[in-house]
Amino acid sequence: MRRYAGDDVRHIVVITGARAPRRRSRLAPRRAPEPEVEVTRATVVEAAPLADPPGWLDRASGADGEALRAEALALVNRAVAAQRVATADPRAADADAARALAARVGYGSGEQVAEGEWLQARELPPAGGRPRRSATLSPQERVAAVLSGRDVVLACEELALRARGDLDQGRTREAALQARAALDAALAELEGWREHRDVAERLAELACHRDAIAAVAAAALRGGLSSEDRAAVASALERLEAALRARAAP
């Protein structure tokens, strides 16, 4: 991987297959061991050799671990995005650290890392920590409500999720365009819930962001966005997500 044509190689991404035990929900009862399943292993390799591999590993598995994981994940998702667009496959989803079976940092010889292996490695703790039981059950309750016809999924919810995914992966132009569509849809769809909780106040708040997001989306059509534009998208998206949570709250 290079930052642009003609740049030095910065990283190498190796995608290989592996087998692992089927992942079991933390809330599911224990049963007999599940059969192994095929999983994908992505290895991000720094092109420049390490000056002090053991010292680097100490830092990488400690204070620098989260930053390295985020950087590696961004590079993997850059490859996923290229694959998604090149194959015109809308179902190719970004990789998510929270869904990984394991995340490791390590070092090795050129031959080892080219095969996705290492000489020494350490496992990083799960991304995001262990979810609370209440946080796990609450989405399940809404799924049940949607499937039973007691609730509906709004178009603005899907659009907001796409905008959040683009923003989190650094696709700021795409995030701005998705955020504008999500905001316009929310202002129309949430009218039906105006009397629910504080949705009326949320709608007024969202309306204040409409002109700013429209301007940023127009700028996104012309090219890259400034840091102020990106902040405007992030702010509007956060308020939209808050409004959607208010709408879905009992």
N, C-alpha and C positions, 0 to 999 in steps of 0.2 A: 504494500500500500504506500502511495505517495500522496502528499497534500495537493499537488498539481503536476501537470506534465513537465518533465525535466527535473523535478525535485529528486533528491536522494531518497532511496527506499527507507522508510521510517519503521514500518512494522510488516510482519508476515503473519497472515491468518491461515491457520491449518484447520480444515474441517474433516473430521473422520467419524466413523461409526463405532459404536461400542454396545455392550450388553450390560444391563443393570436390572436389579429387582424392581418389580412394579411398585410405584410409589403408593403408599397407603395413607388415607386421610387420618389426621390425628384424632378425629372424633369417631372413626369407625372401630367396631369391635375387632379384637385380634382373631385371626383365622389361621388356617394353614398357610405356609409360605407361598407367596404368589410366584408364578413363572417369570422368568426374565423377559425383558422387552428390549427392543432396539432403541437406542438413544443416540443423540448427536453430541459429539464432543468438539468444542471449538477452542483452539489454542491460539493465543495472540503472543507473538514473539517479537521482542525488540531487535531491530536489525543491528544495532551497535552492541559490541561485546561489553559485558559487565566488568568493571575494574576490580570490584571486590564482591564476588558472588555471595559468600556467606554473610557479609555485612548487609548486602542488599536484601537478602532473604529475611534477615532479622527485621529490617524496616518494613519490607513488603508484607510480612505476616503480622505486623504490629500497627504502628501509627499510620503507615502509608497504605494499609490494606484496602480501605474503602475507596480511596482516590484511584488506586490502580484498578480495582474492580470496575469502577465507573468508566475509566478510560478504555479498558479492554472491551467492555460491553458496548460502548459507543462505536468502536471499530468493528465489532461483530455485526452490529445493526447497520452500519454503513454497507457492509457486504450483503446483508439480507435485503436492504433497500435496493441495491443494484440488481440483485437476483429477482426481486419482486417486479421491478420495472422492466427488466430485460425479457422476462418470461411472461409479462402481462398477467401475473398471478395475484389477484387481490387478496387471496387467502394466506399468503406467506406473511406470518406475523412477526413483529419484532421480538427478539429474545428478551427475557425478563429475568433479572438476577434472583428475584424471589421464587421463581419456579424451577431454578436449577437444582439438580440432585446434589451437586457439590461444586465448590469453587476452590481452586488451588493456585498457589503461586510457587514458582520453583525455577530452577535453572538447569542447564545441561549442555552437552556438546551440540554442534550444529546438526549432526545426524539425528540425535535424540529429539531435539525440539522440532525438527522438520517432520517427525513422525508423531508429534503430539505427546512426546514422553519427556522425561527429565532425569537428572542425576539426583537432585534433592528437591523436595517439595513439601509444603505445609498446607493444610486445609484452612480456609477462611471460615469464620462463623457465618451462619445463615444471614442473608441480607434482610434487613428490617426487623430482625428479632422474631420471637415467637408470638403469633397473633393471639389476642385475647379471645376467649370463648364467645363473648358477646359480639365481638367484631366478626367472628366467623358465622354466627347464627343469624345476625341481622340481615345480610344479603339473602340467606336461604329463605327467610320469612317473606321477603319481597318477591323472590322467584315464585314461591307458592302462590302469592297473591296475583301475580301476573298470569300464571298458568291457569288459575282458577277463574279468571275474568274479573277479579275484584280490584285490579289495578291495570294500568296500561304503560307501555314504554313509549315515551315521546320521541319524536324525530330529533328534537334538540338534545336529548340525552345521548343518542348515538353520535351526533355531530360534535358534541362537547368532548366525548371520549376520544374521537379521532383528533380533535385539536390538541387535547392533552398529550396524546401519544406523540404527535409531531413536535410539540414544544419540548417535551422531555428528551427527545432524540436530536434536538438541535435543528430540526427542519422548520425554521421560523417563518419562512414565506408560506409554506403550506399551513402552518398553524394559524397564521393571520387570516388566510382565506377561509379555513374551516371555522374559526372563531366568529367571523362575521356571519356566516350562514347559521351557526348555532345560536348566536345572539338574536338574530332576526326571528328564527323559529321559536325561540323561548318567549320572546315578547308576545308572539301570537298565541302560542299553545298554553302558556301559564295563565292567560286571562280566565280560563275556566276554573282556576284554583285561587282566584283573587281573594276570596273570603277565608281561605284556609290559613290558619296561623298568621305569619307575617309576610305572606306572599305579596300582598299589595305593596308593602315597603320595598320588598326585593325587586319588584317590577320597576318601581320608580328609580331604584339604584341602577338597574340594568339599562334603563333608557338613557341615563347620563353617560354611559359608555358607548352608545351607538355611533355617534358622529366620529369619535376618536378611532374606533375600530374600523369604520368604513374608510377613513383616511389611511390607516395603516394597511388595510387590505389593498387599497388602490396603489399604495407605494410598493407592496409586494408584487404586484403585476409588472412593475417596471424594473425590479431588481432587488438587491439585498436590503435588509432593514437595519436601522440604527439600534443602538442599545436602548434608546428611549422608546422606539417602536416595539421592541421586544418586551420591555417592561409594561407597556400599555396592553399588549396581548395577554401577558401573564396576569395582570390585575383584573382585566375584564373576565378572563376565564375563571379565576378564583371566585369572583362574585357570582358568576353564572352557576358554578358548581355548588355554591352555598345556597342559591335559590332553589336548585333542583333537590338538594337535601331537605330544605324546608318543605317543599311540595310533597316529598315522599314520606315525611315524618308523620306518624299517626296523630 
